[in-house]
Amino acid sequence: MDLDGRTVLIVLAHPEPASFTAGWARASADAARAAGARVIWSDLNAMGFDPVEGPRHYRTPPAPFDPLKAHEAAVASGTVPTDAQAEADKIAAADLIVFHFPIWWFGPPAILKGWLDRCLIHGALHDVDHRFDTGRLRGKRALFCVTTGANAVECGPGGKEGDVHLLLWPLAYTLRYCGMAVHEPVLIHGVHGYFEGAEEAALEVRLSAALEDHARLIREIDRHPLIPFNADTDFDETGRLRPDAPSHSPFIRRP
Ligand SMILES: Cc1cc2nc3c(=O)[nH]c(=O)nc-3n(C[C@H](O)[C@H](O)[C@H](O)COP(=O)(O)O)c2cc1C
């Protein structure tokens, strides 16, 4: 995907504008702009985005409250909550969505999970007839830029903090469900404020170097590999992976 003339949405989930994660998001935006892209933002904490789905967001919520039916009814009546509609419009406009967030308790911060819960609107951005290979967000790409406090060994295969690629898989699969292609995540490990002296200086050097490399990655995003997912045809009519189909992840392993 040549970014020239494309739209890049930066989704930032971090409460501190001076954090490395937020600075990294600005570096993505600068690199995308330099490559000719139009950049739009969802700085979730700065927006005060409410990530908690519930009936109070809807003009006429179904009772008992069913979030999928609430989405559908709101789409049909043109009463999708304003904040969720604004985000859905950004998603619809974006060719590439770059997510920036730290790992918090082995997953994304809750504000990002809730953004997906509320803004991937059922009946608009996905429905039962449009998911996976027929997803409504086909043609769009996503990239996760993620910091961890733990080091690279701890976050790798066999590491005691769990393989971050696995921790991020449900998030990637959420986007795949909606039809998107998802790049392999970019990970920066060992980011925290508890280093002192020489170690703190070494971290600064490492982080500055990472930001310089990052501009090239964004500019040449096409060269960055995609996470492999199964095609719809890899599953039988019951939804089980066919014996001859590849298993790309322990989340969908051969029975
Ligand atoms: C609530 C919370 C939970 C965290 N859980 C993890 C974790 O599961 N794994 C990990 O490696 N780091 C964890 N951390 C550390 C953060 O990932 C780390 O502080 C962050 O990536 C640093 O980037 P920043 O300076 O941009 O915030 C956690 C931090 C917080 C605040």
The ligand as an ORCA input file, in Angstrom:
! r2SCAN-3c Opt
* xyz 0 1
  C      -1.758     -1.509     34.708
  C      -0.465     -1.923     34.113
  C      -0.259     -3.242     33.749
  C       0.920     -3.636     33.132
  N       1.045     -4.934     32.705
  C       2.150     -5.286     31.999
  C       2.250     -6.590     31.435
  O       1.357     -7.431     31.533
  N       3.382     -6.915     30.745
  C       4.404     -6.014     30.586
  O       5.409     -6.344     29.946
  N       4.329     -4.755     31.103
  C       3.229     -4.377     31.796
  N       3.123     -3.090     32.284
  C       4.210     -2.132     31.984
  C       3.893     -1.325     30.752
  O       3.736     -2.142     29.614
  C       4.987     -0.307     30.483
  O       5.016      0.539     31.597
  C       4.745      0.509     29.239
  O       4.824     -0.296     28.114
  C       5.784      1.604     29.138
  O       5.498      2.450     28.050
  P       5.099      3.982     28.328
  O       6.292      4.603     29.001
  O       4.822      4.572     27.007
  O       3.910      3.951     29.258
  C       1.967     -2.690     32.927
  C       1.762     -1.349     33.316
  C       0.574     -0.970     33.888
  C       0.383      0.474     34.268
*
